[in-house]
Amino acid sequence: MIARLLRLLVCAAACGAAFAPGAPLSAQQQPDVQSRNVQGNVWLITAGGVNIAVQVGSDGVLVVDTGTAAVAEKILGEIRRLAGDKTIRRRILREIVVHRLAGRR
């Protein structure tokens, strides 16, 4: 069951590029944050060229990728909106990209 959820989350994050604009973010841009329900309690959050998969469970939240510093507050706000008062319990980083590490907390 957990392996299936992880595959679904990684697939959602990887396939999210189809929903996000391809242009890189500039420092002045404030991208809109959008969330789409993938299946059940799995969500794909997009902001500019950033894709984050989120699974909201009974004991907390699992986040695949974390976004960039430029959109970190907006992403956290959207996670709070989806998850309510549940805590982020786990973060999975699919790749190490220096400009994305700043969004990790």
C-alpha positions as CSV (number, residue, x, y, z in Angstrom):
1,M,0.0,0.0,0.0
2,I,2.8,2.5,0.9
3,A,4.8,1.5,-2.2
4,R,1.7,2.2,-4.3
5,L,1.2,5.6,-2.7
6,L,4.8,6.5,-3.2
7,R,4.7,5.5,-6.9
8,L,1.5,7.6,-7.3
9,L,3.1,10.6,-5.6
10,V,6.3,10.4,-7.7
11,C,4.3,9.9,-10.8
12,A,2.1,13.0,-10.0
13,A,5.2,15.1,-9.4
14,A,6.9,13.9,-12.5
15,C,3.8,14.3,-14.7
16,G,3.0,17.7,-13.3
17,A,5.0,19.4,-15.9
18,A,2.1,19.0,-18.2
19,F,0.0,21.3,-16.0
20,A,2.7,24.0,-15.3
21,P,4.0,26.6,-17.7
22,G,7.5,25.8,-18.9
23,A,9.1,29.2,-18.6
24,P,11.5,29.7,-15.7
25,L,10.5,32.0,-12.8
26,S,12.1,35.4,-12.5
27,A,12.6,37.1,-9.2
28,Q,9.8,39.6,-9.9
29,Q,7.2,37.0,-10.9
30,Q,4.6,35.9,-8.4
31,P,3.2,32.8,-9.9
32,D,-0.3,31.6,-9.1
33,V,-0.5,28.4,-7.0
34,Q,-2.9,25.8,-8.2
35,S,-3.8,22.4,-6.8
36,R,-5.4,19.5,-8.6
37,N,-6.7,16.4,-7.0
38,V,-4.9,13.4,-8.5
39,Q,-6.7,10.6,-6.7
40,G,-8.2,10.3,-3.2
41,N,-6.1,12.3,-0.8
42,V,-3.2,12.9,-3.3
43,W,-2.8,16.4,-4.7
44,L,-0.5,18.0,-7.3
45,I,0.4,21.6,-6.5
46,T,1.9,23.8,-9.3
47,A,3.4,27.2,-9.1
48,G,5.1,28.6,-12.2
49,G,7.5,25.8,-13.3
50,V,7.4,24.0,-9.9
51,N,5.5,20.8,-9.2
52,I,4.9,19.4,-5.7
53,A,2.9,16.2,-4.9
54,V,1.2,16.1,-1.6
55,Q,-0.6,13.2,0.2
56,V,-2.8,14.1,3.2
57,G,-3.1,11.1,5.5
58,S,-4.8,10.6,8.9
59,D,-1.5,11.1,10.7
60,G,0.0,13.9,8.7
61,V,1.2,15.1,5.3
62,L,3.8,13.6,2.9
63,V,5.4,16.1,0.4
64,V,7.3,15.0,-2.7
65,D,9.6,17.9,-3.7
66,T,9.4,21.2,-1.9
67,G,9.5,23.9,-4.5
68,T,11.8,27.0,-4.6
69,A,12.3,29.8,-2.1
70,A,10.4,32.1,-4.5
71,V,7.2,30.2,-4.0
72,A,7.8,28.5,-0.6
73,E,5.3,30.6,1.4
74,K,2.6,30.1,-1.2
75,I,3.2,26.4,-1.4
76,L,3.0,26.1,2.4
77,G,-0.2,28.1,2.4
78,E,-1.8,25.7,-0.2
79,I,-0.6,22.7,1.8
80,R,-2.3,24.2,4.9
81,R,-5.5,24.8,2.9
82,L,-5.6,21.2,1.8
83,A,-4.4,19.6,5.0
84,G,-5.9,21.8,7.7
85,D,-3.9,21.5,10.9
86,K,-2.1,18.3,10.0
87,T,1.7,18.4,10.3
88,I,4.1,17.7,7.4
89,R,5.6,14.4,8.5
90,R,7.8,13.5,5.6
91,R,9.5,15.2,2.6
92,I,10.9,13.3,-0.4
93,L,13.3,15.1,-2.7
94,R,13.4,13.4,-6.1
95,E,16.5,15.3,-7.1
96,I,19.0,17.7,-5.6
97,V,18.8,20.9,-7.5
98,V,20.6,23.8,-5.8
99,H,17.9,26.5,-6.6
100,R,15.2,24.3,-5.1
101,L,16.9,23.6,-1.8
102,A,16.0,27.0,-0.4
103,G,12.3,26.0,-0.4
104,R,13.0,23.1,1.9
105,R,12.2,23.7,5.6
